[in-house]
C-alpha cells in the first residue's frame, strides 16, 4: 500500500460504486423480468457485472500474492463469492464483494489521508529563489540550483527558499509547517532560517547554508517516509502469522464443509447446505480487520505527530514510547536553552599574547558542533579575534577538540583535557548555571566561563512526567557544580555529572538491567551513544547534530521540550487504538465463527459483521489524525 499512487482509493471507490449500481439494477430487473420471462437472464448478467466490478481489485491483489506463493484475504473473499454463486445465491456474492470493495476504499482513503498530511509539507516547499549576485543584481533561479554560500533575497509574504543565515534585515518567520507552532519567530542578522517557512513583514537577505536536498524540510519528509515504511512490532507479528492464518481459514472452512457432509447436510442448496455454511465461516474468519488494526492507528499517529513538530521514525517508536517509565535528559540544549553566553574570557598568564590566544580559540571552536562553541565564537569575534588556518584537527567526544594554529598545537575542551590549572572561578551571579571551556598550547591557558539558562518549559514538563509516574534523570558531561545547580532549578529527580559519552551509555544500560524501559533525550554528538543504548531515543531536532538525529527514534523538530508530553500522549492514544482494534477484529471474527458453527447464520449477516468491523477499525485508526493534546502538553 505504501507504493500505490496517491488517490488510489478513488479508483477502488468507483469500482465499489459500480458494483452497487449493478447489484441494485439486478434486484430491480428480477422484479420486472421474473422467470420464465424472455429477459430473465438480465439479473444474472447484472450480478456478474457487479461481481466483476467489486472483485477486480481483489483479483489483481490475489493474483500478485499467488505469484509470491502467498494466500491473502483477497483470495479468501473471491473464494467465498464464488461459493455463493455455486450454491445459487449470486446476490449474496455480489453483496460480499460490494461491502469488501467499499471497506477497501475506506481503508485506502485512511492511508491516503496519513500520506497526504506528510506530502503537504513538500507542497509548501518553494520552487524558485531570488538570487543576489556579487554585483547586487537580482535574478530568479530554481531552488534546486542553489548552493551553499550563495545569497538570496526573501521579500515579505514569500517562502524562504533554502536553509540559511540572515545577514541583513529583520522579520518574523512562520515556522508552523515544521514545528506546528503558528506564532511567528523573530529573525535578525545571525539567525538561522529554514526552507519552506513563511517570511512575515520584513525584507531579509539570507546566505544559503544547505542545498535543497539537505534542508530541514526535506530531511523531515525523508524521516517521516522512512517511518511509514517501518512496521510496528505488533504489525510485524500479524504479518508473520498472516499467511498461516489465511491457510488456517481455508483449512477450517474445508474441514467444516466435510463435517457438515458427515452430519448429513446436503452439499449444495439453501442456507442449510454444507457449502453455504462453510462459505459463511470463511467470510467471518477472514482477517481483514486484524490486518488493518495496527497500521491504521500507527500511520495516523505518525502523521498527527508530524503536524505538531514530532517525528516518529517508525511504528516501533510509536508503540515503544507508550511503555517508557524512565527518561534520561542531557543538560545543555535539552533542559537548558543551549545558548550559553560567555560571562568571562580570561587568558593566563596575564602577560600572554591575548590576541594570539583568542585567535586560536576562535579558529578551533569554529570547527566544533558543541553547544558552547557558538557563544565562544561570538565572544572572541567581539574582541576582534580572527579565524586562522587549522591543521591536524582531531575530536575526542566528551572531552574536547585539538588542532594546530600558527605552528602551535592547541587543545580546547574540559580542564582535564587541556591540562589546565585549578584557578579561582570567575565572578558570576549567584545561582547561575556555570560551565567552563578551557584552551591551552602548553604555555598559555584560556578559560571561557559560560552561563546558561533553564528552558522555561523544562520544570513544568518534568513535573508532568513525575505526575505520570515516569522517573527522570539528568546525564551530563559538565561539572558537578553546574549539574547540581541545573538539577535543583529544573526539579529533576536525579543527576550524574562529569560523564563521558561511554559513561552515559553505561548509565542507561544499568537502568535497563533494573527493568526500566528507558528513553534518552539529547541533541549533541556526545549524546549519540546514549541515544543508541536507550529503548527509545529522542532527539532535539532544531539544533541537534546529525549524529544525534540519526540515532533517534523520535525527533522534536522545534527543540520544544514540552513536545515530549505530546509525543507520549499520542503514543499512548495509538496503543489504546491498536488494542481496541485487535480486540474488536478478533472478537467479531471468533464470535461470528462460533455462531456459524453451532447455530448457523446467513451469509449476509457474516458479510455485514466482517466488513463492518473492518470499517470501524479503519475509522478508529483514522481518528488519531484529529487527536489533540491536552492543554499544557
Secondary structure, DSSP 4 states (H G I P E B T S, - for coil): -TTSPTTHHHHHHHHHHHHHHHHHHHHHHHHHS-TTSTTTTHHHHHHHHHHHHHHHHHHHHHHHHHHTT---HHHHHHHHHHHHHHTT-HHHHHHHHHHHHHHHHHHHHHHHHHHHHHHHHHHTS--EEEEEPTTS-EEEEEGGG--TT-EEEE-TTPBP-SSEEEEE--EEEE-HHHHS--S-EEE-TT-EE-TTPEE-SS-EEEEE-S-GGGSHHHHHHHHHHHHHHSPPHHHHHHHHHHHHHHHHHHHHHHHHHHHHHHTT--SSSSTTSHHHHHHHHHHHH--HHHHHHHHHHHHHHHHHHHHTTEEE-SHHHHHHHTT--EEEE-IIIIIB-S-PEEEEEEEESTTS-HHHHHHHHHHHHTT--SHHHHHHHHHHHHTT------EEEEEETTTEEEEEETTEEEEEE-HHHHT----PPPP--TT-EEEEEEEESSS-EEEEEEEE-B-HHHHHHHHHHHHTT-EEEEE-SS-HHHHHHHHHHHT-S-EE-S--HHHHHHHHHHHHHTT--EEEEE-SGGGHHHHHHSSEEEEETTT--HHHHHT-SEEETT--TTHHHHHHHHHHHHHHHHHHHHHHHHHHHHHHHHHHHHT---HHHHHHHHHHHHHHHHHHHHGGGG--PPTT-
